[in-house]
C-alpha cells in the first residue's frame, strides 16, 4: 500500500504499526514511577486514616450514655455491691456523683417505713405513721 501526501487520515496505517507507541509508553511508565515515589501521597493516606479514627471516636462519644448532648435521664452504677461502689445520676443537664462509704446502714435520715418481699418477688412498702 502506497501513501500519498494528500491521503485521507483513514488511509494512514494505525499508530502501533508506525512504531509511535513504543517511546511514549516508556515515557508514561517513567511518569508512573515518579508519581509512585511522591511523599505527598503518603501524607494523603495518613490523613485518610486519621479521618477514619476521628469518625470512630465521634461515634463512641455519641453512643456514650453520659453524653452531655442527650437529654435522657441515666443512672450508672460502678462496682455494685463492693465497698468502693459509685453511682452517677444524670437528670437532663445535671450530673450528680455519689460514692459509697463502705459501711452498711450509715447515712443521714430517719426510718420511713418497712418494705416486705412477697413470695412472687414483688415488694410492698408500708409507711410508718407519726403517732
N, CA, C and O atoms as a Tinker XYZ file with bonds, in Angstrom:
   524  protein
     1  N      0.850000   -1.163000    0.000000    73     2
     2  CA     0.000000    0.000000    0.000000    64     1     3
     3  C      0.897000    1.227000    0.000000    63     2     4     5
     4  O      1.806000    1.349000    0.821000    81     3
     5  N      0.638000    2.107000   -0.902000    73     3     6
     6  CA     1.456000    3.311000   -1.014000    64     5     7
     7  C      0.706000    4.474000   -0.370000    63     6     8     9
     8  O     -0.521000    4.552000   -0.437000    81     7
     9  N      1.456000    5.368000    0.248000    73     7    10
    10  CA     0.854000    6.504000    0.941000    64     9    11
    11  C      1.068000    7.736000    0.087000    63    10    12    13
    12  O      2.195000    8.066000   -0.283000    81    11
    13  N      0.013000    8.386000   -0.211000    73    11    14
    14  CA     0.074000    9.615000   -0.971000    64    13    15
    15  C      0.142000   10.795000    0.002000    63    14    16    17
    16  O     -0.411000   10.704000    1.098000    81    15
    17  N      0.787000   11.876000   -0.356000    73    15    18
    18  CA     0.912000   13.017000    0.550000    64    17    19
    19  C     -0.416000   13.624000    0.958000    63    18    20    21
    20  O     -0.520000   14.083000    2.095000    81    19
    21  N     -1.401000   13.660000    0.150000    73    19    22
    22  CA    -2.694000   14.245000    0.489000    64    21    23
    23  C     -3.725000   13.163000    0.763000    63    22    24    25
    24  O     -4.911000   13.360000    0.500000    81    23
    25  N     -3.298000   12.045000    1.277000    73    23    26
    26  CA    -4.218000   10.938000    1.524000    64    25    27
    27  C     -5.064000   11.246000    2.755000    63    26    28    29
    28  O     -4.589000   11.891000    3.690000    81    27
    29  N     -6.315000   10.789000    2.760000    73    27    30
    30  CA    -7.154000   10.997000    3.944000    64    29    31
    31  C     -6.595000   10.223000    5.139000    63    30    32    33
    32  O     -5.815000    9.286000    4.969000    81    31
    33  N     -6.998000   10.622000    6.349000    73    31    34
    34  CA    -6.467000   10.015000    7.575000    64    33    35
    35  C     -6.840000    8.550000    7.683000    63    34    36    37
    36  O     -6.114000    7.774000    8.305000    81    35
    37  N     -7.953000    8.156000    7.094000    73    35    38
    38  CA    -8.378000    6.762000    7.178000    64    37    39
    39  C     -7.416000    5.873000    6.409000    63    38    40    41
    40  O     -7.326000    4.680000    6.698000    81    39
    41  N     -6.713000    6.404000    5.462000    73    39    42
    42  CA    -5.804000    5.598000    4.656000    64    41    43
    43  C     -4.473000    5.390000    5.357000    63    42    44    45
    44  O     -3.711000    4.516000    4.944000    81    43
    45  N     -4.151000    6.163000    6.412000    73    43    46
    46  CA    -2.883000    6.001000    7.117000    64    45    47
    47  C     -2.906000    4.743000    7.974000    63    46    48    49
    48  O     -3.960000    4.371000    8.490000    81    47
    49  N     -1.765000    4.081000    8.134000    73    47    50
    50  CA    -1.743000    2.889000    8.986000    64    49    51
    51  C     -1.924000    3.285000   10.449000    63    50    52    53
    52  O     -1.675000    4.437000   10.804000    81    51
    53  N     -2.356000    2.351000   11.311000    73    51    54
    54  CA    -2.554000    2.676000   12.725000    64    53    55
    55  C     -1.240000    3.093000   13.375000    63    54    56    57
    56  O     -0.161000    2.799000   12.861000    81    55
    57  N     -1.344000    3.797000   14.540000    73    55    58
    58  CA    -0.171000    4.343000   15.217000    64    57    59
    59  C      0.766000    3.230000   15.686000    63    58    60    61
    60  O      1.984000    3.413000   15.676000    81    59
    61  N      0.232000    2.102000   16.090000    73    59    62
    62  CA     1.059000    0.997000   16.550000    64    61    63
    63  C      1.958000    0.482000   15.438000    63    62    64    65
    64  O      3.125000    0.152000   15.649000    81    63
    65  N      1.381000    0.426000   14.263000    73    63    66
    66  CA     2.145000   -0.087000   13.131000    64    65    67
    67  C      3.267000    0.858000   12.755000    63    66    68    69
    68  O      4.287000    0.420000   12.223000    81    67
    69  N      3.101000    2.150000   13.020000    73    67    70
    70  CA     4.140000    3.107000   12.695000    64    69    71
    71  C      5.230000    3.143000   13.754000    63    70    72    73
    72  O      6.280000    3.744000   13.525000    81    71
    73  N      5.006000    2.497000   14.943000    73    71    74
    74  CA     6.031000    2.475000   15.962000    64    73    75
    75  C      5.980000    3.668000   16.894000    63    74    76    77
    76  O      6.924000    3.881000   17.656000    81    75
    77  N      4.911000    4.459000   16.863000    73    75    78
    78  CA     4.829000    5.652000   17.704000    64    77    79
    79  C      4.525000    5.306000   19.163000    63    78    80    81
    80  O      4.763000    6.130000   20.046000    81    79
    81  N      4.003000    4.103000   19.436000    73    79    82
    82  CA     3.602000    3.761000   20.801000    64    81    83
    83  C      4.752000    3.382000   21.696000    63    82    84    85
    84  O      4.614000    3.490000   22.914000    81    83
    85  N      5.887000    2.940000   21.169000    73    83    86
    86  CA     6.989000    2.464000   21.998000    64    85    87
    87  C      7.598000    3.516000   22.900000    63    86    88    89
    88  O      7.546000    3.348000   24.119000    81    87
    89  N      8.162000    4.574000   22.389000    73    87    90
    90  CA     8.801000    5.575000   23.248000    64    89    91
    91  C      7.812000    6.310000   24.147000    63    90    92    93
    92  O      8.153000    6.671000   25.273000    81    91
    93  N      6.604000    6.534000   23.667000    73    91    94
    94  CA     5.618000    7.229000   24.502000    64    93    95
    95  C      5.258000    6.370000   25.701000    63    94    96    97
    96  O      5.088000    6.902000   26.799000    81    95
    97  N      5.139000    5.093000   25.533000    73    95    98
    98  CA     4.797000    4.217000   26.650000    64    97    99
    99  C      5.909000    4.199000   27.675000    63    98   100   101
   100  O      5.641000    4.182000   28.876000    81    99
   101  N      7.130000    4.203000   27.234000    73    99   102
   102  CA     8.252000    4.228000   28.169000    64   101   103
   103  C      8.230000    5.529000   28.957000    63   102   104   105
   104  O      8.517000    5.538000   30.154000    81   103
   105  N      7.893000    6.619000   28.295000    73   103   106
   106  CA     7.797000    7.906000   28.986000    64   105   107
   107  C      6.671000    7.907000   30.009000    63   106   108   109
   108  O      6.822000    8.489000   31.084000    81   107
   109  N      5.556000    7.274000   29.703000    73   107   110
   110  CA     4.446000    7.198000   30.646000    64   109   111
   111  C      4.820000    6.334000   31.846000    63   110   112   113
   112  O      4.441000    6.651000   32.974000    81   111
   113  N      5.551000    5.258000   31.622000    73   111   114
   114  CA     5.982000    4.425000   32.747000    64   113   115
   115  C      6.913000    5.205000   33.654000    63   114   116   117
   116  O      6.867000    5.042000   34.873000    81   115
   117  N      7.750000    6.042000   33.086000    73   115   118
   118  CA     8.648000    6.865000   33.887000    64   117   119
   119  C      7.833000    7.827000   34.744000    63   118   120   121
   120  O      8.161000    8.052000   35.909000    81   119
   121  N      6.773000    8.396000   34.173000    73   119   122
   122  CA     5.909000    9.303000   34.934000    64   121   123
   123  C      5.188000    8.550000   36.049000    63   122   124   125
   124  O      5.001000    9.095000   37.137000    81   123
   125  N      4.780000    7.302000   35.794000    73   123   126
   126  CA     4.134000    6.498000   36.832000    64   125   127
   127  C      5.083000    6.268000   37.996000    63   126   128   129
   128  O      4.661000    6.328000   39.151000    81   127
   129  N      6.337000    6.010000   37.724000    73   127   130
   130  CA     7.312000    5.792000   38.790000    64   129   131
   131  C      7.524000    7.058000   39.607000    63   130   132   133
   132  O      7.696000    6.982000   40.824000    81   131
   133  N      7.515000    8.207000   38.969000    73   131   134
   134  CA     7.680000    9.476000   39.692000    64   133   135
   135  C      6.489000    9.699000   40.618000    63   134   136   137
   136  O      6.670000   10.131000   41.756000    81   135
   137  N      5.276000    9.412000   40.150000    73   135   138
   138  CA     4.091000    9.578000   40.985000    64   137   139
   139  C      4.073000    8.582000   42.137000    63   138   140   141
   140  O      3.556000    8.897000   43.209000    81   139
   141  N      4.625000    7.392000   41.941000    73   139   142
   142  CA     4.645000    6.385000   42.999000    64   141   143
   143  C      5.587000    6.788000   44.122000    63   142   144   145
   144  O      5.374000    6.379000   45.263000    81   143
   145  N      6.605000    7.563000   43.846000    73   143   146
   146  CA     7.571000    7.981000   44.864000    64   145   147
   147  C      7.202000    9.318000   45.495000    63   146   148   149
   148  O      7.984000    9.851000   46.282000    81   147
   149  N      6.059000    9.865000   45.183000    73   147   150
   150  CA     5.664000   11.171000   45.687000    64   149   151
   151  C      5.333000   11.076000   47.182000    63   150   152   153
   152  O      4.431000   10.324000   47.550000    81   151
   153  N      6.037000   11.817000   48.060000    73   151   154
   154  CA     5.774000   11.736000   49.506000    64   153   155
   155  C      4.430000   12.332000   49.906000    63   154   156   157
   156  O      3.911000   12.005000   50.974000    81   155
   157  N      3.870000   13.178000   49.096000    73   155   158
   158  CA     2.560000   13.760000   49.410000    64   157   159
   159  C      1.486000   12.684000   49.432000    63   158   160   161
   160  O      0.535000   12.783000   50.207000    81   159
   161  N      1.619000   11.657000   48.597000    73   159   162
   162  CA     0.637000   10.579000   48.581000    64   161   163
   163  C      0.612000    9.850000   49.919000    63   162   164   165
   164  O     -0.456000    9.426000   50.362000    81   163
   165  N      1.753000    9.695000   50.570000    73   163   166
   166  CA     1.798000    9.065000   51.889000    64   165   167
   167  C      1.078000    9.926000   52.906000    63   166   168   169
   168  O      0.370000    9.400000   53.765000    81   167
   169  N      1.244000   11.235000   52.830000    73   167   170
   170  CA     0.569000   12.144000   53.754000    64   169   171
   171  C     -0.939000   12.080000   53.540000    63   170   172   173
   172  O     -1.703000   12.112000   54.506000    81   171
   173  N     -1.372000   11.991000   52.295000    73   171   174
   174  CA    -2.796000   11.891000   52.000000    64   173   175
   175  C     -3.355000   10.606000   52.586000    63   174   176   177
   176  O     -4.462000   10.608000   53.125000    81   175
   177  N     -2.619000    9.516000   52.494000    73   175   178
   178  CA    -3.069000    8.257000   53.083000    64   177   179
   179  C     -3.153000    8.370000   54.594000    63   178   180   181
   180  O     -4.088000    7.832000   55.187000    81   179
   181  N     -2.216000    9.044000   55.238000    73   179   182
   182  CA    -2.268000    9.230000   56.692000    64   181   183
   183  C     -3.478000   10.080000   57.089000    63   182   184   185
   184  O     -4.126000    9.813000   58.101000    81   183
   185  N     -3.772000   11.089000   56.295000    73   183   186
   186  CA    -4.943000   11.922000   56.581000    64   185   187
   187  C     -6.209000   11.083000   56.501000    63   186   188   189
   188  O     -7.108000   11.250000   57.326000    81   187
   189  N     -6.298000   10.190000   55.530000    73   187   190
   190  CA    -7.457000    9.304000   55.419000    64   189   191
   191  C     -7.581000    8.418000   56.656000    63   190   192   193
   192  O     -8.685000    8.229000   57.167000    81   191
   193  N     -6.482000    7.881000   57.138000    73   191   194
   194  CA    -6.508000    7.033000   58.332000    64   193   195
   195  C     -6.976000    7.842000   59.536000    63   194   196   197
   196  O     -7.792000    7.360000   60.322000    81   195
   197  N     -6.473000    9.064000   59.693000    73   195   198
   198  CA    -6.883000    9.891000   60.823000    64   197   199
   199  C     -8.363000   10.267000   60.738000    63   198   200   201
   200  O     -9.031000   10.359000   61.768000    81   199
   201  N     -8.878000   10.484000   59.542000    73   199   202
   202  CA   -10.301000   10.774000   59.397000    64   201   203
   203  C    -11.156000    9.591000   59.842000    63   202   204   205
   204  O    -12.201000    9.786000   60.463000    81   203
   205  N    -10.732000    8.388000   59.537000    73   203   206
   206  CA   -11.463000    7.198000   59.973000    64   205   207
   207  C    -11.417000    7.088000   61.498000    63   206   208   209
   208  O    -12.426000    6.761000   62.123000    81   207
   209  N    -10.254000    7.358000   62.102000    73   207   210
   210  CA   -10.133000    7.299000   63.562000    64   209   211
   211  C    -11.014000    8.355000   64.212000    63   210   212   213
   212  O    -11.670000    8.070000   65.213000    81   211
   213  N    -11.044000    9.561000   63.671000    73   211   214
   214  CA   -11.881000   10.622000   64.222000    64   213   215
   215  C    -13.358000   10.250000   64.123000    63   214   216   217
   216  O    -14.121000   10.498000   65.058000    81   215
   217  N    -13.765000    9.664000   63.012000    73   215   218
   218  CA   -15.161000    9.239000   62.861000    64   217   219
   219  C    -15.514000    8.181000   63.899000    63   218   220   221
   220  O    -16.601000    8.225000   64.475000    81   219
   221  N    -14.615000    7.232000   64.148000    73   219   222
   222  CA   -14.872000    6.196000   65.151000    64   221   223
   223  C    -14.977000    6.804000   66.550000    63   222   224   225
   224  O    -15.828000    6.387000   67.335000    81   223
   225  N    -14.135000    7.774000   66.872000    73   223   226
   226  CA   -14.206000    8.427000   68.176000    64   225   227
   227  C    -15.501000    9.222000   68.335000    63   226   228   229
   228  O    -16.093000    9.226000   69.414000    81   227
   229  N    -15.940000    9.883000   67.289000    73   227   230
   230  CA   -17.200000   10.619000   67.364000    64   229   231
   231  C    -18.382000    9.674000   67.576000    63   230   232   233
   232  O    -19.308000    9.998000   68.319000    81   231
   233  N    -18.355000    8.527000   66.937000    73   231   234
   234  CA   -19.418000    7.538000   67.157000    64   233   235
   235  C    -19.391000    7.018000   68.592000    63   234   236   237
   236  O    -20.444000    6.798000   69.191000    81   235
   237  N    -18.190000    6.821000   69.150000    73   235   238
   238  CA   -18.081000    6.358000   70.529000    64   237   239
   239  C    -18.623000    7.403000   71.504000    63   238   240   241
   240  O    -19.298000    7.051000   72.470000    81   239
   241  N    -18.338000    8.667000   71.264000    73   239   242
   242  CA   -18.849000    9.730000   72.138000    64   241   243
   243  C    -20.367000    9.824000   72.018000    63   242   244   245
   244  O    -21.055000   10.011000   73.022000    81   243
   245  N    -20.889000    9.698000   70.820000    73   243   246
   246  CA   -22.331000    9.808000   70.616000    64   245   247
   247  C    -23.084000    8.648000   71.253000    63   246   248   249
   248  O    -24.222000    8.831000   71.684000    81   247
   249  N    -22.489000    7.464000   71.326000    73   247   250
   250  CA   -23.175000    6.306000   71.895000    64   249   251
   251  C    -22.970000    6.175000   73.399000    63   250   252   253
   252  O    -23.553000    5.285000   74.019000    81   251
   253  N    -22.156000    7.040000   74.002000    73   251   254
   254  CA   -21.919000    7.011000   75.440000    64   253   255
   255  C    -23.187000    7.456000   76.169000    63   254   256   257
   256  O    -23.756000    8.492000   75.826000    81   255
   257  N    -23.645000    6.684000   77.182000    73   255   258
   258  CA   -24.880000    7.089000   77.877000    64   257   259
   259  C    -24.734000    8.389000   78.662000    63   258   260   261
   260  O    -25.738000    9.043000   78.947000    81   259
   261  N    -23.519000    8.778000   79.017000    73   259   262
   262  CA   -23.307000   10.015000   79.764000    64   261   263
   263  C    -23.018000   11.204000   78.833000    63   262   264   265
   264  O    -22.481000   12.222000   79.270000    81   263
   265  N    -23.368000   11.068000   77.581000    73   263   266
   266  CA   -23.166000   12.122000   76.593000    64   265   267
   267  C    -23.892000   13.392000   77.038000    63   266   268   269
   268  O    -25.096000   13.337000   77.288000    81   267
   269  N    -23.213000   14.521000   77.146000    73   267   270
   270  CA   -23.876000   15.742000   77.623000    64   269   271
   271  C    -24.888000   16.323000   76.633000    63   270   272   273
   272  O    -25.665000   17.202000   77.007000    81   271
   273  N    -24.899000   15.863000   75.400000    73   271   274
   274  CA   -25.802000   16.405000   74.394000    64   273   275
   275  C    -27.129000   15.660000   74.321000    63   274   276   277
   276  O    -28.017000   16.057000   73.566000    81   275
   277  N    -27.278000   14.581000   75.099000    73   275   278
   278  CA   -28.505000   13.800000   75.104000    64   277   279
   279  C    -29.321000   14.205000   76.328000    63   278   280   281
   280  O    -28.760000   14.344000   77.415000    81   279
   281  N    -30.609000   14.396000   76.180000    73   279   282
   282  CA   -31.454000   14.860000   77.270000    64   281   283
   283  C    -32.097000   13.722000   78.066000    63   282   284   285
   284  O    -33.006000   13.978000   78.855000    81   283
   285  N    -31.659000   12.489000   77.886000    73   283   286
   286  CA   -32.232000   11.363000   78.610000    64   285   287
   287  C    -31.685000   11.320000   80.037000    63   286   288   289
   288  O    -30.576000   11.783000   80.302000    81   287
   289  N    -32.489000   10.751000   80.962000    73   287   290
   290  CA   -32.038000   10.547000   82.330000    64   289   291
   291  C    -31.335000    9.201000   82.405000    63   290   292   293
   292  O    -31.861000    8.194000   81.933000    81   291
   293  N    -30.132000    9.182000   83.005000    73   291   294
   294  CA   -29.317000    7.972000   83.044000    64   293   295
   295  C    -28.765000    7.790000   84.451000    63   294   296   297
   296  O    -28.385000    8.763000   85.104000    81   295
   297  N    -28.720000    6.540000   84.922000    73   295   298
   298  CA   -28.069000    6.200000   86.183000    64   297   299
   299  C    -27.040000    5.109000   85.896000    63   298   300   301
   300  O    -27.375000    4.065000   85.336000    81   299
   301  N    -25.791000    5.353000   86.279000    73   299   302
   302  CA   -24.712000    4.389000   86.072000    64   301   303
   303  C    -24.183000    3.994000   87.449000    63   302   304   305
   304  O    -23.858000    4.855000   88.266000    81   303
   305  N    -24.100000    2.687000   87.699000    73   303   306
   306  CA   -23.569000    2.187000   88.970000    64   305   307
   307  C    -22.279000    1.443000   88.678000    63   306   308   309
   308  O    -22.267000    0.480000   87.911000    81   307
   309  N    -21.184000    1.899000   89.299000    73   307   310
   310  CA   -19.882000    1.252000   89.141000    64   309   311
   311  C    -19.624000    0.371000   90.349000    63   310   312   313
   312  O    -19.894000    0.780000   91.478000    81   311
   313  N    -19.107000   -0.824000   90.134000    73   311   314
   314  CA   -18.770000   -1.787000   91.184000    64   313   315
   315  C    -19.934000   -2.030000   92.144000    63   314   316   317
   316  O    -19.788000   -1.777000   93.340000    81   315
   317  N    -21.088000   -2.513000   91.663000    73   315   318
   318  CA   -22.237000   -2.702000   92.553000    64   317   319
   319  C    -21.956000   -3.745000   93.631000    63   318   320   321
   320  O    -21.410000   -4.813000   93.352000    81   319
   321  N    -22.338000   -3.420000   94.866000    73   319   322
   322  CA   -22.172000   -4.328000   95.991000    64   321   323
   323  C    -20.783000   -4.329000   96.604000    63   322   324   325
   324  O    -20.554000   -5.021000   97.596000    81   323
   325  N    -19.862000   -3.582000   96.046000    73   323   326
   326  CA   -18.490000   -3.525000   96.565000    64   325   327
   327  C    -18.346000   -2.314000   97.490000    63   326   328   329
   328  O    -19.144000   -1.379000   97.417000    81   327
   329  N    -17.329000   -2.329000   98.362000    73   327   330
   330  CA   -17.140000   -1.173000   99.255000    64   329   331
   331  C    -16.812000    0.129000   98.508000    63   330   332   333
   332  O    -17.069000    1.215000   99.027000    81   331
   333  N    -16.252000    0.030000   97.303000    73   331   334
   334  CA   -15.914000    1.245000   96.543000    64   333   335
   335  C    -16.959000    1.563000   95.465000    63   334   336   337
   336  O    -16.626000    2.115000   94.417000    81   335
   337  N    -18.215000    1.214000   95.730000    73   335   338
   338  CA   -19.290000    1.427000   94.762000    64   337   339
   339  C    -19.514000    2.926000   94.532000    63   338   340   341
   340  O    -19.447000    3.729000   95.463000    81   339
   341  N    -19.779000    3.278000   93.283000    73   339   342
   342  CA   -20.075000    4.659000   92.909000    64   341   343
   343  C    -21.354000    4.685000   92.086000    63   342   344   345
   344  O    -21.651000    3.737000   91.359000    81   343
   345  N    -22.106000    5.764000   92.201000    73   343   346
   346  CA   -23.325000    5.915000   91.433000    64   345   347
   347  C    -23.320000    7.299000   90.791000    63   346   348   349
   348  O    -23.122000    8.306000   91.471000    81   347
   349  N    -23.538000    7.341000   89.488000    73   347   350
   350  CA   -23.578000    8.595000   88.738000    64   349   351
   351  C    -24.987000    8.734000   88.177000    63   350   352   353
   352  O    -25.466000    7.867000   87.446000    81   351
   353  N    -25.644000    9.838000   88.527000    73   351   354
   354  CA   -27.022000   10.078000   88.096000    64   353   355
   355  C    -27.028000   11.328000   87.220000    63   354   356   357
   356  O    -26.550000   12.389000   87.624000    81   355
   357  N    -27.579000   11.183000   86.010000    73   355   358
   358  CA   -27.686000   12.307000   85.077000    64   357   359
   359  C    -29.159000   12.575000   84.834000    63   358   360   361
   360  O    -29.869000   11.730000   84.288000    81   359
   361  N    -29.622000   13.761000   85.243000    73   359   362
   362  CA   -31.006000   14.182000   85.005000    64   361   363
   363  C    -30.951000   15.446000   84.165000    63   362   364   365
   364  O    -30.652000   16.527000   84.673000    81   363
   365  N    -31.239000   15.307000   82.886000    73   363   366
   366  CA   -31.143000   16.449000   81.975000    64   365   367
   367  C    -29.697000   16.881000   81.818000    63   366   368   369
   368  O    -28.871000   16.124000   81.308000    81   367
   369  N    -29.388000   18.094000   82.255000    73   367   370
   370  CA   -28.020000   18.593000   82.157000    64   369   371
   371  C    -27.270000   18.487000   83.480000    63   370   372   373
   372  O    -26.087000   18.821000   83.540000    81   371
   373  N    -27.931000   18.031000   84.539000    73   371   374
   374  CA   -27.317000   17.943000   85.874000    64   373   375
   375  C    -26.772000   16.537000   86.082000    63   374   376   377
   376  O    -27.492000   15.550000   85.925000    81   375
   377  N    -25.491000   16.455000   86.435000    73   375   378
   378  CA   -24.840000   15.171000   86.716000    64   377   379
   379  C    -24.414000   15.170000   88.182000    63   378   380   381
   380  O    -23.661000   16.043000   88.614000    81   379
   381  N    -24.898000   14.187000   88.948000    73   379   382
   382  CA   -24.552000   14.054000   90.358000    64   381   383
   383  C    -23.741000   12.784000   90.550000    63   382   384   385
   384  O    -23.997000   11.773000   89.897000    81   383
   385  N    -22.773000   12.833000   91.436000    73   383   386
   386  CA   -21.877000   11.709000   91.693000    64   385   387
   387  C    -21.976000   11.326000   93.168000    63   386   388   389
   388  O    -21.731000   12.153000   94.047000    81   387
   389  N    -22.336000   10.070000   93.437000    73   387   390
   390  CA   -22.423000    9.573000   94.800000    64   389   391
   391  C    -21.386000    8.484000   94.976000    63   390   392   393
   392  O    -21.161000    7.672000   94.078000    81   391
   393  N    -20.753000    8.472000   96.144000    73   391   394
   394  CA   -19.733000    7.459000   96.425000    64   393   395
   395  C    -20.092000    6.765000   97.732000    63   394   396   397
   396  O    -20.424000    7.425000   98.716000    81   395
   397  N    -20.026000    5.434000   97.747000    73   395   398
   398  CA   -20.355000    4.665000   98.948000    64   397   399
   399  C    -19.263000    4.843000   99.992000    63   398   400   401
   400  O    -18.083000    4.973000   99.667000    81   399
   401  N    -19.685000    4.846000  101.260000    73   399   402
   402  CA   -18.721000    4.990000  102.347000    64   401   403
   403  C    -18.102000    3.645000  102.713000    63   402   404   405
   404  O    -17.102000    3.601000  103.431000    81   403
   405  N    -18.679000    2.553000  102.232000    73   403   406
   406  CA   -18.143000    1.230000  102.534000    64   405   407
   407  C    -18.779000    0.592000  103.744000    63   406   408   409
   408  O    -18.562000   -0.595000  103.990000    81   407
   409  N    -19.560000    1.336000  104.510000    73   407   410
   410  CA   -20.230000    0.802000  105.691000    64   409   411
   411  C    -21.712000    0.643000  105.409000    63   410   412   413
   412  O    -22.314000    1.453000  104.704000    81   411
   413  N    -22.290000   -0.407000  105.966000    73   411   414
   414  CA   -23.706000   -0.676000  105.748000    64   413   415
   415  C    -24.514000    0.055000  106.819000    63   414   416   417
   416  O    -24.138000    0.043000  107.992000    81   415
   417  N    -25.598000    0.677000  106.434000    73   415   418
   418  CA   -26.505000    1.305000  107.377000    64   417   419
   419  C    -26.068000    2.672000  107.852000    63   418   420   421
   420  O    -26.615000    3.174000  108.834000    81   419
   421  N    -25.112000    3.289000  107.202000    73   419   422
   422  CA   -24.705000    4.629000  107.616000    64   421   423
   423  C    -25.344000    5.651000  106.704000    63   422   424   425
   424  O    -25.721000    5.338000  105.574000    81   423
   425  N    -25.465000    6.844000  107.181000    73   423   426
   426  CA   -26.017000    7.924000  106.383000    64   425   427
   427  C    -26.973000    8.764000  107.190000    63   426   428   429
   428  O    -27.229000    8.481000  108.360000    81   427
   429  N    -27.496000    9.786000  106.572000    73   427   430
   430  CA   -28.425000   10.678000  107.234000    64   429   431
   431  C    -29.841000   10.278000  106.892000    63   430   432   433
   432  O    -30.089000    9.716000  105.825000    81   431
   433  N    -30.758000   10.555000  107.768000    73   431   434
   434  CA   -32.158000   10.270000  107.505000    64   433   435
   435  C    -32.802000    9.551000  108.666000    63   434   436   437
   436  O    -32.165000    9.296000  109.688000    81   435
   437  N    -34.055000    9.232000  108.502000    73   435   438
   438  CA   -34.791000    8.507000  109.535000    64   437   439
   439  C    -35.602000    7.403000  108.877000    63   438   440   441
   440  O    -35.795000    7.389000  107.661000    81   439
   441  N    -36.064000    6.495000  109.691000    73   439   442
   442  CA   -36.845000    5.375000  109.185000    64   441   443
   443  C    -38.180000    5.896000  108.666000    63   442   444   445
   444  O    -38.883000    6.643000  109.345000    81   443
   445  N    -38.510000    5.481000  107.443000    73   443   446
   446  CA   -39.730000    5.978000  106.815000    64   445   447
   447  C    -40.806000    4.903000  106.734000    63   446   448   449
   448  O    -41.966000    5.219000  106.472000    81   447
   449  N    -40.456000    3.664000  106.949000    73   447   450
   450  CA   -41.428000    2.587000  106.860000    64   449   451
   451  C    -40.733000    1.255000  106.734000    63   450   452   453
   452  O    -39.527000    1.147000  106.957000    81   451
   453  N    -41.495000    0.242000  106.376000    73   451   454
   454  CA   -40.970000   -1.108000  106.262000    64   453   455
   455  C    -41.344000   -1.650000  104.886000    63   454   456   457
   456  O    -42.455000   -1.430000  104.404000    81   455
   457  N    -40.418000   -2.353000  104.266000    73   455   458
   458  CA   -40.679000   -2.990000  102.969000    64   457   459
   459  C    -40.670000   -4.501000  103.170000    63   458   460   461
   460  O    -39.797000   -5.040000  103.849000    81   459
   461  N    -41.647000   -5.178000  102.576000    73   459   462
   462  CA   -41.748000   -6.631000  102.661000    64   461   463
   463  C    -41.647000   -7.215000  101.259000    63   462   464   465
   464  O    -42.227000   -6.686000  100.311000    81   463
   465  N    -40.890000   -8.331000  101.138000    73   463   466
   466  CA   -40.805000   -9.041000   99.861000    64   465   467
   467  C    -41.808000  -10.186000   99.892000    63   466   468   469
   468  O    -41.821000  -10.993000  100.821000    81   467
   469  N    -42.644000  -10.242000   98.865000    73   467   470
   470  CA   -43.662000  -11.289000   98.776000    64   469   471
   471  C    -43.068000  -12.526000   98.100000    63   470   472   473
   472  O    -41.965000  -12.468000   97.557000    81   471
   473  N    -43.796000  -13.645000   98.133000    73   471   474
   474  CA   -43.314000  -14.893000   97.539000    64   473   475
   475  C    -43.110000  -14.779000   96.027000    63   474   476   477
   476  O    -42.245000  -15.454000   95.469000    81   475
   477  N    -43.887000  -13.944000   95.369000    73   475   478
   478  CA   -43.751000  -13.783000   93.917000    64   477   479
   479  C    -42.611000  -12.840000   93.534000    63   478   480   481
   480  O    -42.375000  -12.621000   92.346000    81   479
   481  N    -41.896000  -12.273000   94.521000    73   479   482
   482  CA   -40.760000  -11.411000   94.245000    64   481   483
   483  C    -41.081000   -9.932000   94.278000    63   482   484   485
   484  O    -40.170000   -9.109000   94.176000    81   483
   485  N    -42.331000   -9.570000   94.416000    73   483   486
   486  CA   -42.694000   -8.157000   94.464000    64   485   487
   487  C    -42.483000   -7.617000   95.881000    63   486   488   489
   488  O    -42.369000   -8.379000   96.842000    81   487
   489  N    -42.435000   -6.299000   95.987000    73   487   490
   490  CA   -42.237000   -5.643000   97.276000    64   489   491
   491  C    -43.486000   -4.850000   97.649000    63   490   492   493
   492  O    -44.184000   -4.305000   96.794000    81   491
   493  N    -43.740000   -4.805000   98.949000    73   491   494
   494  CA   -44.811000   -3.958000   99.481000    64   493   495
   495  C    -44.175000   -3.039000  100.498000    63   494   496   497
   496  O    -43.463000   -3.482000  101.400000    81   495
   497  N    -44.442000   -1.749000  100.343000    73   495   498
   498  CA   -43.899000   -0.750000  101.261000    64   497   499
   499  C    -45.022000   -0.285000  102.183000    63   498   500   501
   500  O    -46.094000    0.108000  101.723000    81   499
   501  N    -44.764000   -0.333000  103.483000    73   499   502
   502  CA   -45.730000    0.120000  104.466000    64   501   503
   503  C    -45.125000    1.326000  105.178000    63   502   504   505
   504  O    -44.197000    1.168000  105.970000    81   503
   505  N    -45.639000    2.537000  104.907000    73   503   506
   506  CA   -45.070000    3.708000  105.581000    64   505   507
   507  C    -45.445000    3.736000  107.063000    63   506   508   509
   508  O    -46.515000    3.274000  107.458000    81   507
   509  N    -44.537000    4.290000  107.873000    73   507   510
   510  CA   -44.844000    4.412000  109.290000    64   509   511
   511  C    -45.658000    5.673000  109.527000    63   510   512   513
   512  O    -45.499000    6.676000  108.831000    81   511
   513  N    -46.512000    5.605000  110.498000    73   511   514
   514  CA   -47.319000    6.777000  110.841000    64   513   515
   515  C    -46.654000    7.528000  111.974000    63   514   516   517
   516  O    -45.946000    6.936000  112.788000    81   515
   517  N    -46.873000    8.801000  112.029000    73   515   518
   518  CA   -46.287000    9.632000  113.086000    64   517   519
   519  C    -47.239000    9.680000  114.279000    63   518   520   521
   520  O    -47.960000   10.662000  114.453000    81   519
   521  N    -47.247000    8.660000  115.079000    73   519   522
   522  CA   -48.144000    8.634000  116.253000    64   521   523
   523  C    -47.371000    8.787000  117.520000    63   522   524
   524  O    -47.955000    8.788000  118.603000    81   523
